[in-house]
């Protein structure tokens, strides 16, 4: 804690307080927090326990020969395959292609979902018209969209980005509408009394009030986008982690298959962490329960 060393207050012998006496700091000891620096918390090490345990289990299973090397290569074999592809300038071509597709699909799907969600949230008529159809489309598996998108949009980038956007759209829309439905009715009535209608009401009242639910939907939509990406890259693609998966299966490269899966997991985790940082910054005003211990 910060300590102030204070000069003693001089008082007359009769005990009366000297009006000219002042308290003057003559020294200060600053803590690391005062300087804007805090030592790293050891709790982040807890996040590494499960991945390290899974990696150890993987190594043990490979060493025991439970599966053949062609079925389950050791972690070092996967590292060697990663180095091989990186040295040939192939790995980052596939990684960049997948990340770019997810980024574009996430942006497009999120914007469409927010627009539809606000319309449905504002209008009961729009909800009755759109909500049943959206819920029905939500139940369609990702692979069911692939042949239609290939027929309609060809085999270029557009169908892949569209499929990712479809995967992102439904979680964002569902969570946003749920968040709007939980807004206090008195808040909307008060905003309406001040003349807010339509777009102004949605932008200045509903969207901020439903922000926690929207951010949850964005994180779920991002995860769904990575899932739909694999389906998008399985067909009509010559680059991307999904293409690398199917190509490695055809060539019998199990080490490359595992490497592709690991990079998909890392990409999903890194993008979710970035979105989580944004969520904590935007919701720093909340005081919610974060668990014990």
C-alpha positions as CSV (number, residue, x, y, z in Angstrom):
1,X,0.0,0.0,0.0
2,X,1.0,3.6,-0.6
3,X,2.5,5.2,2.5
4,X,2.8,8.9,3.2
5,X,5.3,10.0,5.7
6,X,3.7,13.1,7.3
7,X,5.5,15.9,9.1
8,X,4.3,16.2,12.7
9,X,1.8,19.0,13.5
10,X,3.3,21.6,15.7
11,X,1.0,22.8,18.5
12,X,1.5,25.4,21.2
13,X,2.1,24.3,24.8
14,X,-1.4,25.3,25.8
15,X,-2.8,22.6,23.6
16,X,-4.5,24.9,21.1
17,X,-4.2,23.9,17.5
18,X,-2.0,26.2,15.5
19,X,-4.1,27.4,12.6
20,X,-1.1,27.8,10.4
21,X,0.0,24.2,10.9
22,X,-0.3,22.0,7.9
23,X,0.3,18.4,7.1
24,X,3.1,18.2,4.5
25,X,4.2,15.0,2.8
26,X,7.9,14.7,3.1
27,X,8.3,11.2,1.6
28,X,6.4,8.5,-0.3
29,X,6.9,4.9,-0.8
30,X,5.2,3.7,-4.0
31,X,4.0,0.2,-4.6
32,X,4.2,-1.6,-7.9
33,X,0.5,-1.0,-8.4
34,X,1.1,2.8,-8.1
35,X,3.6,2.6,-10.9
36,X,1.0,0.8,-13.1
37,X,2.6,-2.6,-13.0
38,X,1.3,-5.7,-11.3
39,X,3.1,-9.0,-11.0
40,X,1.5,-11.7,-13.2
41,X,-1.0,-13.9,-11.5
42,X,0.0,-17.6,-11.2
43,X,-3.7,-18.6,-11.9
44,X,-3.0,-18.5,-15.7
45,X,-1.0,-21.6,-15.2
46,X,-4.2,-23.5,-14.3
47,X,-5.3,-23.1,-17.9
48,X,-2.3,-25.1,-19.1
49,X,-3.0,-28.1,-16.9
50,X,-5.7,-29.8,-19.1
51,X,-3.8,-29.3,-22.4
52,X,-0.5,-30.5,-20.8
53,X,-2.4,-33.6,-19.4
54,X,-3.9,-34.4,-22.8
55,X,-0.5,-34.0,-24.5
56,X,1.1,-36.3,-21.9
57,X,-1.7,-38.9,-22.4
58,X,-1.2,-38.6,-26.2
59,X,2.5,-39.3,-25.8
60,X,1.9,-42.2,-23.5
61,X,-0.6,-43.8,-25.8
62,X,1.8,-43.4,-28.8
63,X,4.7,-44.9,-26.8
64,X,2.7,-47.9,-25.6
65,X,1.7,-48.8,-29.1
66,X,-2.0,-48.8,-28.5
67,X,-2.4,-47.6,-32.1
68,X,0.0,-48.0,-34.9
69,X,2.1,-45.0,-36.0
70,X,-0.1,-44.6,-39.1
71,X,-3.2,-44.3,-36.9
72,X,-1.8,-42.1,-34.1
73,X,1.7,-40.6,-34.6
74,X,3.6,-39.2,-31.7
75,X,3.5,-35.4,-30.9
76,X,7.0,-35.0,-32.1
77,X,6.0,-36.5,-35.5
78,X,3.3,-33.9,-35.7
79,X,5.8,-31.2,-34.9
80,X,8.1,-32.5,-37.7
81,X,5.2,-32.4,-40.2
82,X,4.5,-28.8,-39.1
83,X,8.1,-27.8,-39.7
84,X,8.1,-29.6,-43.1
85,X,5.1,-27.7,-44.3
86,X,6.4,-24.4,-42.9
87,X,9.7,-24.9,-44.6
88,X,8.0,-25.5,-47.9
89,X,5.9,-22.3,-47.4
90,X,2.7,-24.3,-47.6
91,X,1.4,-24.1,-44.0
92,X,0.9,-20.4,-43.7
93,X,-0.9,-20.3,-47.1
94,X,-3.6,-22.7,-45.6
95,X,-3.7,-20.9,-42.3
96,X,-4.1,-17.5,-43.9
97,X,-6.8,-18.7,-46.2
98,X,-8.9,-20.2,-43.3
99,X,-8.4,-17.2,-41.0
100,X,-9.4,-14.8,-43.8
101,X,-12.6,-16.8,-44.6
102,X,-13.6,-16.9,-41.0
103,X,-13.0,-13.2,-40.5
104,X,-15.1,-12.2,-43.6
105,X,-17.9,-14.7,-42.8
106,X,-18.0,-13.6,-39.2
107,X,-18.3,-9.9,-40.1
108,X,-21.0,-10.5,-42.7
109,X,-23.0,-13.0,-40.6
110,X,-22.8,-10.8,-37.5
111,X,-24.0,-7.7,-39.3
112,X,-26.9,-9.5,-40.9
113,X,-27.9,-11.2,-37.6
114,X,-27.8,-7.9,-35.7
115,X,-30.0,-6.2,-38.3
116,X,-32.5,-9.0,-38.3
117,X,-32.4,-9.4,-34.5
118,X,-33.1,-5.7,-34.0
119,X,-36.1,-5.8,-36.4
120,X,-37.5,-8.8,-34.8
121,X,-36.9,-7.4,-31.3
122,X,-38.7,-4.1,-32.2
123,X,-41.7,-5.5,-34.0
124,X,-44.0,-8.2,-32.9
125,X,-45.2,-8.5,-36.5
126,X,-41.7,-9.0,-37.8
127,X,-41.2,-11.7,-35.1
128,X,-44.3,-13.6,-36.2
129,X,-43.2,-13.4,-39.9
130,X,-39.5,-14.2,-39.6
131,X,-38.8,-16.1,-36.4
132,X,-40.4,-19.5,-37.4
133,X,-38.5,-19.5,-40.7
134,X,-35.2,-18.6,-39.1
135,X,-35.6,-21.3,-36.5
136,X,-36.3,-23.8,-39.2
137,X,-33.3,-22.8,-41.2
138,X,-31.2,-23.0,-38.1
139,X,-31.8,-26.7,-37.8
140,X,-30.2,-27.4,-41.3
141,X,-26.8,-29.1,-40.9
142,X,-23.8,-27.4,-42.4
143,X,-23.1,-30.1,-44.9
144,X,-26.6,-29.7,-46.3
145,X,-25.8,-26.2,-47.5
146,X,-22.7,-27.2,-49.4
147,X,-24.1,-28.7,-52.6
148,X,-26.6,-25.8,-53.0
149,X,-24.0,-23.1,-52.5
150,X,-21.7,-24.8,-54.9
151,X,-24.4,-24.9,-57.5
152,X,-25.5,-21.4,-57.0
153,X,-22.2,-19.6,-56.3
154,X,-19.6,-21.8,-58.0
155,X,-16.4,-23.0,-56.4
156,X,-14.6,-19.7,-55.7
157,X,-14.4,-17.9,-52.3
158,X,-18.0,-16.7,-52.2
159,X,-19.7,-20.0,-51.2
160,X,-17.1,-20.7,-48.5
161,X,-17.5,-17.2,-47.0
162,X,-21.3,-17.5,-47.3
163,X,-21.4,-20.8,-45.5
164,X,-19.3,-19.4,-42.6
165,X,-21.7,-16.4,-42.5
166,X,-24.6,-18.8,-42.2
167,X,-23.0,-20.6,-39.3
168,X,-22.4,-17.3,-37.5
169,X,-25.8,-15.8,-38.2
170,X,-28.0,-18.1,-36.1
171,X,-26.2,-17.9,-32.7
172,X,-25.8,-14.1,-32.9
173,X,-29.5,-13.6,-33.9
174,X,-30.8,-16.0,-31.2
175,X,-28.9,-14.5,-28.4
176,X,-29.6,-10.9,-29.4
177,X,-33.4,-11.5,-29.6
178,X,-33.2,-13.2,-26.2
179,X,-31.3,-10.3,-24.8
180,X,-33.9,-7.8,-26.2
181,X,-36.7,-9.8,-24.7
182,X,-35.1,-9.5,-21.3
183,X,-34.9,-5.7,-21.4
184,X,-37.1,-4.0,-18.7
185,X,-40.3,-2.8,-20.4
186,X,-40.2,0.4,-18.4
187,X,-36.8,1.3,-19.9
188,X,-38.3,1.1,-23.4
189,X,-41.4,3.0,-22.4
190,X,-39.3,5.8,-20.9
191,X,-37.2,6.0,-24.1
192,X,-40.3,6.2,-26.2
193,X,-41.6,8.9,-24.0
194,X,-38.5,11.0,-24.8
195,X,-39.3,10.6,-28.5
196,X,-37.0,7.7,-29.4
197,X,-38.5,5.5,-32.2
198,X,-37.3,2.9,-34.7
199,X,-33.6,3.0,-35.5
200,X,-32.9,5.5,-32.7
201,X,-34.6,3.3,-30.1
202,X,-32.8,0.2,-31.3
203,X,-29.3,1.9,-31.5
204,X,-29.5,4.0,-28.3
205,X,-31.5,1.8,-26.0
206,X,-32.0,-1.8,-27.1
207,X,-28.6,-2.6,-28.4
208,X,-26.7,-1.3,-25.3
209,X,-29.2,-3.0,-23.0
210,X,-28.8,-6.3,-24.8
211,X,-25.0,-6.0,-25.1
212,X,-24.1,-8.9,-22.7
213,X,-26.4,-11.3,-24.7
214,X,-25.1,-10.0,-28.0
215,X,-21.5,-10.5,-27.0
216,X,-22.3,-14.0,-25.9
217,X,-23.9,-14.7,-29.2
218,X,-20.9,-13.3,-31.1
219,X,-18.6,-15.7,-29.3
220,X,-20.9,-18.6,-30.0
221,X,-21.2,-17.5,-33.6
222,X,-17.4,-17.3,-34.0
223,X,-17.1,-20.8,-32.7
224,X,-19.8,-21.9,-35.1
225,X,-18.0,-20.1,-37.9
226,X,-14.9,-22.3,-37.4
227,X,-17.1,-25.4,-37.5
228,X,-18.8,-24.4,-40.7
229,X,-15.4,-23.4,-42.2
230,X,-14.3,-27.1,-42.3
231,X,-17.4,-28.1,-44.2
232,X,-16.9,-25.2,-46.6
233,X,-13.3,-26.2,-47.3
234,X,-13.9,-29.9,-47.8
235,X,-15.3,-29.3,-51.2
236,X,-14.1,-27.2,-54.1
237,X,-11.1,-25.8,-52.3
238,X,-7.4,-25.9,-53.0
239,X,-6.2,-24.2,-49.8
240,X,-7.3,-23.9,-46.2
241,X,-7.1,-26.1,-43.1
242,X,-10.2,-28.0,-44.2
243,X,-8.7,-28.8,-47.5
244,X,-5.5,-29.9,-45.8
245,X,-7.6,-32.3,-43.7
246,X,-9.2,-34.0,-46.6
247,X,-6.0,-34.0,-48.7
248,X,-4.0,-35.6,-45.9
249,X,-6.7,-38.3,-45.5
250,X,-6.3,-39.2,-49.2
251,X,-2.5,-39.3,-48.9
252,X,-2.5,-41.2,-45.5
253,X,-0.7,-38.4,-43.6
254,X,-2.2,-38.8,-40.2
255,X,0.4,-36.4,-38.7
256,X,-0.8,-33.6,-41.0
257,X,-4.4,-34.4,-40.1
258,X,-3.6,-34.0,-36.4
259,X,-1.7,-30.8,-37.2
260,X,-4.6,-29.4,-39.1
261,X,-7.0,-30.2,-36.2
262,X,-4.6,-28.5,-33.7
263,X,-4.3,-25.4,-35.9
264,X,-8.1,-25.2,-36.1
265,X,-8.3,-25.5,-32.3
266,X,-5.6,-22.8,-31.9
267,X,-7.3,-20.5,-34.3
268,X,-10.6,-20.9,-32.6
269,X,-9.1,-20.3,-29.2
270,X,-7.1,-17.2,-30.2
271,X,-10.0,-15.6,-31.9
272,X,-12.3,-16.3,-29.0
273,X,-9.7,-14.8,-26.6
274,X,-9.6,-11.6,-28.6
275,X,-13.3,-11.4,-28.6
276,X,-13.3,-12.1,-24.9
277,X,-10.9,-9.1,-24.3
278,X,-13.4,-6.9,-26.2
279,X,-16.2,-8.3,-24.1
280,X,-14.5,-7.5,-20.8
281,X,-13.7,-4.0,-22.0
282,X,-17.2,-3.3,-23.1
283,X,-18.8,-4.8,-20.0
284,X,-16.4,-3.5,-17.4
285,X,-19.4,-1.6,-15.9
286,X,-21.1,-4.8,-14.9
287,X,-20.8,-6.4,-11.5
288,X,-21.6,-10.1,-12.0
289,X,-20.8,-13.3,-10.2
290,X,-17.6,-14.9,-11.5
291,X,-17.5,-18.0,-9.3
292,X,-15.8,-18.8,-6.0
293,X,-12.2,-19.7,-5.4
